[in-house]
Amino acid sequence: MRTGSSVLVLLVGCGLTAVAAGEDYDYQVGLTYGSAQSDSTVVPTLGGVPDPSLGITTSSSDTDTIELTGVWFYSGLSDDNGPKSRAAFMSRASSLVVSYANGDESTTTEFSGGGIIPPQSVRADGSSNEYSLDLRHVWKDSGWFARAGISRAESDVDITNNGGVPAFAKFDANRYTLGVGKYLGQATTLELAITTLDVGSSNPTVVALSFSHIGSLGANWQYGADVAFAKSDTGGDGDAIALRGSLFPTPSIEFGLSFSRQDRSGGFELQTTEAFAGWFVRDNVELTARFRLNDPDTFPGQDIDSDEFGIGVSMRF
């Protein structure tokens, strides 16, 4: 999976040597590479106080992901109004999006033992494939739009315990999404979406309300504001909120920060903070980069450090 950077460079080269097709496009292709690392330490508690003598569990995980995306703007796409990265939003473009993602993950977990239980070591190597199809249709005159999406994820995991007999596990999940929204102005939308997940015998549902707006700052700069709130019945009731702020010093450049927080029953919390940037090096070629910090809060005695980064390139024609 480390060859993702080479593929990105090749696609960038093709885009830079291509002749721009003007400001109206029908298609977009994109390729992204992402890497995630996570390290955790769990110390059992006794009377609410961590006690290392009971044994310490450490875990380390590395994940590489490559995603290929194709978009058909079947009513056309114009980027002559506002930021280029938000052209579909600003021009009220209808689109069909097809994507494929492949991931490889390696996790090693070790238990030091506590004088009673012998030390244990478990290694898990997994691979995943995800296929998705999303349709967004906009009625330009009225400002109403509808969205429908479906995806399937498949994962295979090989598990080895202390060098013993390997074990094998297989997982799959399906996602179904329906949404409806409206443009409240030229550059403001409100959307309500319902997503159902089919994961084994579990069928959780997520209801999300999202708001997006693009505005002006002074004579040249623009800004973007995105807010989403979701309610889920996954593992009991859970809430999530996501905030994203973008600045556009020129139509070709975007940078910003995003923050999200998830709360679930049982005391689980997850906060993420991400910095991102994008630059259209040509009218039809964009380079992107992001870096994310994850801060999970599970239970006393557990310490988790997790971060992700990603790079990508997309080309319109």
C-alpha positions, -999 to +999 in steps of 0.1 A: +000+000+000+030+024+003+029+028-035+000+052-031+023+083-032+038+072-065+003+068-080-006+103-068+025+118-084+017+101-117-019+115-117-006+150-108+017+148-138-011+138-161-032+167-149-004+193-152+003+183-188-034+182-198-050+212-214-076+228-192-111+225-206-123+259-193-146+265-164-173+240-172-168+203-165-187+170-166-164+146-147-140+145-118-116+117-107-097+117-075-071+096-057-063+098-019-038+081+003-042+080+040-022+066+069-032+062+106-013+052+137-027+043+171-010+033+204-028+024+235-020+013+271-045-002+295-037-005+332-063-024+353-078-005+382-083-017+418-107+004+438-107+030+410-069+033+411-047+020+383-027-010+395+002-021+371+008-052+392-024-067+376-008-066+342-005-040+315-019-043+280-003-024+251-015-022+216-001-006+184-019-003+151-009+010+116-034+015+087-028+024+051-057+033+028-061+042-009-094+055-023-103+061-059-133+083-067-152+091-099-179+118-102-203+125-131-219+159-130-247+150-152-261+185-154-227+201-157-204+218-132-193+255-133-166+269-111-169+305-121-187+315-088-169+312-055-143+287-043-133+261-068-133+233-041-170+241-035-180+244-071-206+216-069-222+234-039-221+269-054-234+259-089-261+235-075-246+206-095-263+172-096-239+143-094-233+106-093-203+095-072-187+061-074-158+052-051-136+023-041-113+022-010-088-005+000-072-006+034-045-027+051-042-027+089-017-044+112-023-045+150-001-060+177-014-064+213+007-075+242-003-084+278+026-083+303+009-107+327+004-100+364+023-128+380-007-151+377-016-150+340+013-156+316+023-129+291+002-130+259+009-116+224-017-113+196-011-100+161-040-092+137-035-084+100-065-072+082-075-060+048-107-042+038-125-032+006-154-007+004-176+002-026-200+031-026-225+048-048-240+082-040-265+102-060-273+139-054-300+156-075-307+193-073-337+211-087-320+244-094-350+266-098-366+257-065-334+250-045-346+216-033-322+186-035-323+149-026-296+124-019-294+086-019-264+065-011-254+028-007-221+012+003-207-021+012-176-028+033-158-062+035-130-070+059-108-101+064-086-105+095-059-131+102-051-135+139-021-152+155-018-158+192+017-163+207+028-180+175+000-206+178-026-218+153-038-188+132-074-178+134-095-161+107-124-137+109-145-120+083-168-090+086-191-071+063-213-041+066-238-022+044-249+014+045-281+030+031-286+068+032-315+090+022-315+128+025-334+158+015-325+195+018-330+230+004-309+260-006-320+288+018-300+313-003-275+313-031-248+298-008-267+283+022-282+248+026-300+228+053-303+190+050-319+162+069-305+127+063-312+092+076-286+064+075-291+028+083-263+004+088-265-034+084-237-049+105-243-086+112-273-088+135-272-051+143-291-024+124-283+010+139-298+041+125-283+076+124-304+108+119-283+139+109-291+175+104-265+196+086-260+233+077-236+247+051-228+283+042-203+302+020-198+339+027-175+368+019-147+384+040-137+417+027-131+424-009-113+391-019-115+365+009-143+340+014-152+316+042-171+284+047-190+272+077-204+237+081-223+224+111-238+189+116-256+172+145-264+135+145-284+112+168-276+075+168-289+044+184-256+026+180-248+007+212-275+028+230-283+064+223-254+085+211-249+121+199-224+136+176-216+171+165-192+183+138-179+218+131-158+228+101-144+262+092-127+271+059-109+302+046-105+310+009-079+338+003-084+331-035-109+308-053-080+283-058-068+280-022-086+266+009-074+259+044-092+254+077-099+234+108-126+209+118-137+195+151-160+167+160-172+150+192-191+118+198-208+108+230-222+073+236-238+055+264-214+038+288-191+069+290-174+066+256-163+099+241-143+106+210-130+140+200-112+147+167-094+178+155-083+181+119-063+207+099-067+206+061-057+225+030-063+224-007-047+241-037-058+241-074-024+241-091-043+244-124-080+253-131-088+216-131-063+200-108-064+202-070-039+189-044-051+183-008-036+174+025-050+168+060-038+159+095-061+146+123-057+140+160-081+116+177-087+118+214-108+089+227-120+088+263-131+054+273-125+043+309-100+049+337-066+033+332-066+035+294-044+059+274-047+062+236-027+082+212-041+083+176-033+104+146-039+103+108-027+121+077-038+120+041-028+135+007-049+135-024-052+148-060-083+153-081-088+163-117-118+177-136-125+174-172 
